[in-house]
C-alpha cells in the first residue's frame, strides 16, 4: 500500500475506522483520525493508543488496510 492511499483513508470525512496490517503480522486499529499522524515525507506514521503509548510505523511495511465493521473492544497491538 502506498502513502497516498493511507492518507486518503486518514482524511476521509466522515472518518471510517480502519486496521493497518503490517508485514510482521501486527494489526493496528485506527479508532479516529486524530490518533494517527503521517510525516510529510510519507515514510513514517505514528499511531497513538488510548493508554498514551504510541507505535511508529514504517509506511513501507504496511501490507493492507482493512475497513468495515469494527468489533467493540478490538485490541490494539503495539
MDAnalysis code that builds the backbone (N, CA, C; Angstrom):
import MDAnalysis as mda
import numpy as np

u = mda.Universe.empty(234, n_residues=78, atom_resindex=np.repeat(np.arange(78), 3), trajectory=True)
u.add_TopologyAttr("name", ["N", "CA", "C"] * 78)
u.add_TopologyAttr("resid", np.arange(1, 79))
u.add_TopologyAttr("resname", ["UNK", "UNK", "UNK", "UNK", "UNK", "UNK", "UNK", "UNK", "UNK", "UNK", "UNK", "UNK", "UNK", "UNK", "UNK", "UNK", "UNK", "UNK", "UNK", "UNK", "UNK", "UNK", "UNK", "UNK", "UNK", "UNK", "UNK", "UNK", "UNK", "UNK", "UNK", "UNK", "UNK", "UNK", "UNK", "UNK", "UNK", "UNK", "UNK", "UNK", "UNK", "UNK", "UNK", "UNK", "UNK", "UNK", "UNK", "UNK", "UNK", "UNK", "UNK", "UNK", "UNK", "UNK", "UNK", "UNK", "UNK", "UNK", "UNK", "UNK", "UNK", "UNK", "UNK", "UNK", "UNK", "UNK", "UNK", "UNK", "UNK", "UNK", "UNK", "UNK", "UNK", "UNK", "UNK", "UNK", "UNK", "UNK"])
u.atoms.positions = np.array([
    [0.851, -1.176, 0.000],
    [0.000, 0.000, 0.000],
    [0.890, 1.231, 0.000],
    [0.480, 2.246, -0.729],
    [1.289, 3.457, -0.755],
    [0.730, 4.517, 0.195],
    [1.541, 5.516, 0.471],
    [1.167, 6.537, 1.447],
    [-0.034, 7.356, 0.968],
    [-0.212, 7.502, -0.331],
    [-1.355, 8.263, -0.849],
    [-2.667, 7.592, -0.448],
    [-2.729, 6.275, -0.566],
    [-3.931, 5.544, -0.170],
    [-4.163, 5.649, 1.331],
    [-3.085, 5.567, 2.120],
    [-3.211, 5.693, 3.578],
    [-3.688, 7.094, 3.949],
    [-3.146, 8.113, 3.305],
    [-3.585, 9.496, 3.572],
    [-5.060, 9.688, 3.210],
    [-5.495, 9.086, 2.118],
    [-6.895, 9.191, 1.704],
    [-7.815, 8.616, 2.777],
    [-7.486, 7.439, 3.281],
    [-8.287, 6.839, 4.364],
    [-8.249, 7.706, 5.618],
    [-7.076, 8.232, 5.930],
    [-6.886, 9.052, 7.124],
    [-7.715, 10.334, 7.063],
    [-7.881, 10.897, 5.866],
    [-8.555, 12.183, 5.710],
    [-10.019, 12.073, 5.290],
    [-10.525, 10.845, 5.155],
    [-11.910, 10.651, 4.732],
    [-12.871, 11.308, 5.725],
    [-13.888, 11.979, 5.192],
    [-14.893, 12.617, 6.040],
    [-16.277, 12.179, 5.576],
    [-17.088, 11.593, 6.442],
    [-16.772, 11.280, 7.832],
    [-15.753, 10.140, 7.919],
    [-14.965, 10.185, 8.983],
    [-13.910, 9.203, 9.173],
    [-14.495, 7.813, 9.396],
    [-13.865, 6.819, 8.792],
    [-14.245, 5.416, 8.977],
    [-13.055, 4.704, 9.618],
    [-13.233, 4.124, 10.822],
    [-12.117, 3.416, 11.472],
    [-11.556, 2.326, 10.562],
    [-10.254, 2.067, 10.694],
    [-9.628, 1.027, 9.881],
    [-8.495, 0.366, 10.647],
    [-8.053, -0.769, 10.120],
    [-6.963, -1.528, 10.725],
    [-5.805, -1.586, 9.736],
    [-4.625, -1.189, 10.213],
    [-3.406, -1.252, 9.415],
    [-2.762, -2.609, 9.665],
    [-2.516, -3.361, 8.601],
    [-1.878, -4.683, 8.705],
    [-0.434, -4.557, 8.230],
    [0.506, -4.932, 9.106],
    [1.925, -4.784, 8.803],
    [2.542, -6.087, 8.311],
    [3.697, -5.978, 7.676],
    [4.391, -7.137, 7.117],
    [4.751, -8.171, 8.185],
    [4.937, -7.740, 9.441],
    [5.300, -8.684, 10.503],
    [4.082, -9.352, 11.143],
    [2.884, -9.076, 10.612],
    [1.666, -9.708, 11.111],
    [0.884, -8.886, 12.115],
    [1.477, -7.800, 12.613],
    [0.734, -6.965, 13.566],
    [-0.421, -6.269, 12.870],
    [-1.480, -6.035, 13.647],
    [-2.642, -5.291, 13.161],
    [-2.869, -4.130, 14.122],
    [-2.923, -2.935, 13.577],
    [-3.054, -1.724, 14.379],
    [-4.375, -1.040, 14.042],
    [-5.221, -0.909, 15.042],
    [-6.545, -0.328, 14.855],
    [-6.490, 1.186, 14.979],
    [-6.990, 1.892, 13.971],
    [-7.060, 3.358, 13.982],
    [-8.508, 3.729, 14.276],
    [-8.758, 4.093, 15.517],
    [-10.106, 4.387, 16.011],
    [-10.643, 5.703, 15.451],
    [-9.761, 6.696, 15.341],
    [-10.162, 8.026, 14.864],
    [-8.953, 8.669, 14.194],
    [-9.195, 9.541, 13.232],
    [-8.068, 10.129, 12.502],
    [-7.136, 10.957, 13.383],
    [-7.616, 11.447, 14.514],
    [-6.761, 12.220, 15.413],
    [-5.712, 11.355, 16.109],
    [-5.863, 10.036, 16.056],
    [-4.909, 9.131, 16.687],
    [-3.742, 8.786, 15.755],
    [-3.821, 9.181, 14.492],
    [-2.785, 8.845, 13.515],
    [-2.215, 10.116, 12.904],
    [-0.894, 10.156, 12.790],
    [-0.265, 11.251, 12.049],
    [0.733, 10.643, 11.070],
    [0.840, 11.270, 9.917],
    [1.731, 10.790, 8.868],
    [2.742, 11.897, 8.580],
    [4.025, 11.541, 8.607],
    [5.087, 12.515, 8.352],
    [4.938, 13.102, 6.952],
    [5.335, 14.356, 6.767],
    [5.243, 14.977, 5.449],
    [5.944, 14.161, 4.356],
    [7.024, 13.482, 4.708],
    [7.740, 12.662, 3.718],
    [6.953, 11.415, 3.336],
    [6.013, 11.005, 4.197],
    [5.221, 9.816, 3.936],
    [5.898, 8.513, 4.302],
    [7.079, 8.581, 4.875],
    [7.822, 7.356, 5.203],
    [7.445, 6.786, 6.559],
    [6.990, 7.639, 7.478],
    [6.691, 7.208, 8.843],
    [5.319, 7.722, 9.257],
    [4.609, 6.882, 10.005],
    [3.345, 7.298, 10.617],
    [3.442, 6.977, 12.107],
    [2.700, 7.708, 12.910],
    [2.660, 7.462, 14.351],
    [1.205, 7.245, 14.740],
    [0.950, 6.119, 15.403],
    [-0.386, 5.799, 15.891],
    [-0.383, 5.897, 17.405],
    [-1.211, 6.778, 17.941],
    [-1.330, 6.945, 19.389],
    [-2.436, 6.033, 19.902],
    [-2.186, 5.416, 21.064],
    [-3.145, 4.491, 21.664],
    [-3.841, 5.153, 22.858],
    [-4.937, 4.545, 23.314],
    [-5.727, 5.100, 24.416],
    [-4.934, 5.255, 25.711],
    [-3.903, 4.428, 25.910],
    [-3.138, 4.466, 27.157],
    [-1.920, 5.385, 27.081],
    [-1.917, 6.313, 26.122],
    [-0.842, 7.295, 25.917],
    [0.460, 6.692, 25.411],
    [0.434, 5.451, 24.959],
    [1.591, 4.891, 24.272],
    [1.405, 5.153, 22.784],
    [2.431, 4.878, 22.016],
    [2.313, 5.083, 20.577],
    [3.148, 4.050, 19.837],
    [2.833, 3.869, 18.570],
    [3.564, 2.968, 17.696],
    [4.038, 3.749, 16.477],
    [5.342, 3.687, 16.217],
    [5.883, 4.289, 14.995],
    [5.804, 3.237, 13.904],
    [5.294, 3.628, 12.754],
    [5.048, 2.696, 11.654],
    [5.887, 3.102, 10.445],
    [6.658, 2.158, 9.932],
    [7.343, 2.358, 8.650],
    [6.281, 2.111, 7.581],
    [5.847, 3.148, 6.909],
    [4.746, 3.047, 5.952],
    [5.049, 2.042, 4.833],
    [6.323, 1.845, 4.521],
    [6.688, 0.862, 3.502],
    [6.361, -0.572, 3.932],
    [6.131, -0.790, 5.231],
    [5.816, -2.131, 5.745],
    [4.319, -2.362, 5.913],
    [3.494, -1.405, 5.483],
    [2.039, -1.590, 5.519],
    [1.663, -2.475, 4.335],
    [1.075, -3.639, 4.652],
    [0.705, -4.601, 3.618],
    [-0.699, -4.311, 3.107],
    [-1.644, -4.179, 4.030],
    [-3.033, -3.870, 3.674],
    [-3.641, -2.985, 4.745],
    [-4.778, -2.405, 4.405],
    [-5.589, -1.663, 5.367],
    [-6.996, -2.207, 5.241],
    [-7.558, -2.653, 6.368],
    [-8.900, -3.222, 6.375],
    [-9.882, -2.216, 6.942],
    [-10.987, -2.008, 6.234],
    [-12.063, -1.158, 6.721],
    [-13.298, -2.017, 6.899],
    [-14.330, -1.447, 7.475],
    [-15.573, -2.188, 7.642],
    [-16.014, -2.172, 9.081],
    [-16.854, -3.131, 9.423],
    [-17.416, -3.192, 10.764],
    [-16.317, -3.501, 11.759],
    [-16.275, -2.700, 12.820],
    [-15.272, -2.877, 13.871],
    [-15.964, -3.427, 15.102],
    [-15.374, -4.470, 15.692],
    [-15.955, -5.046, 16.902],
    [-15.521, -4.238, 18.101],
    [-16.461, -3.959, 18.997],
    [-16.141, -3.194, 20.203],
    [-15.047, -3.898, 20.987],
    [-14.124, -3.117, 21.505],
    [-13.063, -3.669, 22.338],
    [-11.950, -4.334, 21.558],
    [-11.853, -4.092, 20.266],
    [-10.799, -4.699, 19.469],
    [-9.437, -4.264, 20.019],
    [-8.558, -5.210, 20.321],
    [-7.259, -4.829, 20.899],
    [-6.379, -4.120, 19.895],
    [-5.482, -3.285, 20.420],
    [-4.515, -2.590, 19.594],
    [-3.156, -3.179, 19.867],
    [-2.453, -3.580, 18.839],
    [-1.094, -4.089, 19.005],
    [-0.150, -2.916, 19.122],
    [0.918, -3.074, 19.907],
    [1.932, -2.033, 19.966],
    [3.282, -2.587, 19.652],
])
